[in-house]
Amino acid sequence: MSEEVNEAAGAAREAMELLKRRKRLTKKDKERLEELYARWRGARDHAWQDAEKRVEDTLRRQRRSSS
């Protein structure tokens, strides 16, 4: 999961740098910003799914051990 988190953080930092220059964004910058947002979203969604799976697995194990 840390790889996805690092990628999301890097994309967010780069996106913020582009946004700071918002009035001077070129078409290429805007395309890059869209790409970074898509990467960030994908990494975030993947990390969220991993966390949900871990919680579900933990709950399943606890239910088994308490029965």
C-alpha positions as CSV (number, residue, x, y, z in Angstrom):
1,M,0.0,0.0,0.0
2,S,2.8,2.4,0.7
3,E,3.8,2.5,-3.0
4,E,0.3,3.7,-3.9
5,V,0.4,6.2,-1.1
6,N,3.7,7.6,-2.3
7,E,2.5,7.8,-5.8
8,A,-0.7,9.6,-4.7
9,A,1.3,12.0,-2.6
10,G,3.8,12.8,-5.4
11,A,0.9,13.4,-7.9
12,A,-0.8,15.6,-5.4
13,R,2.4,17.7,-4.8
14,E,3.0,18.1,-8.5
15,A,-0.6,19.0,-9.1
16,M,-0.4,21.7,-6.3
17,E,2.6,23.2,-8.0
18,L,0.7,23.4,-11.2
19,L,-2.3,24.9,-9.5
20,K,-0.1,27.6,-7.9
21,R,0.6,28.8,-11.5
22,R,-3.1,28.5,-12.5
23,K,-3.3,31.7,-14.5
24,R,-0.3,30.6,-16.6
25,L,-1.2,27.0,-17.3
26,T,-0.6,25.8,-20.8
27,K,-2.7,23.2,-22.5
28,K,0.1,20.7,-21.8
29,D,0.0,21.7,-18.1
30,K,-3.8,21.2,-18.0
31,E,-3.4,17.8,-19.5
32,R,-0.7,16.9,-17.0
33,L,-2.9,18.1,-14.2
34,E,-5.8,15.8,-15.4
35,E,-3.3,12.9,-15.6
36,L,-2.0,13.5,-12.1
37,Y,-5.6,13.7,-10.8
38,A,-6.4,10.4,-12.4
39,R,-3.3,8.8,-10.9
40,W,-4.0,10.2,-7.5
41,R,-7.6,9.0,-7.6
42,G,-6.6,5.5,-8.8
43,A,-4.0,5.2,-6.0
44,R,-6.4,6.5,-3.4
45,D,-9.1,4.1,-4.5
46,H,-6.7,1.2,-4.5
47,A,-5.5,2.0,-1.0
48,W,-9.1,2.4,0.2
49,Q,-10.0,-1.0,-1.2
50,D,-7.0,-2.6,0.5
51,A,-8.0,-1.0,3.9
52,E,-11.6,-2.3,3.5
53,K,-10.4,-5.8,2.8
54,R,-8.1,-5.8,5.9
55,V,-11.0,-4.6,8.1
56,E,-13.3,-7.3,6.6
57,D,-10.7,-10.0,7.1
58,T,-10.1,-8.9,10.7
59,L,-13.8,-8.9,11.5
60,R,-14.2,-12.4,9.9
61,R,-11.4,-13.8,12.0
62,Q,-12.8,-12.3,15.2
63,R,-16.2,-13.8,14.4
64,R,-14.7,-17.2,13.9
65,S,-12.7,-17.1,17.1
66,S,-15.7,-16.0,19.2
67,S,-18.0,-18.7,17.9
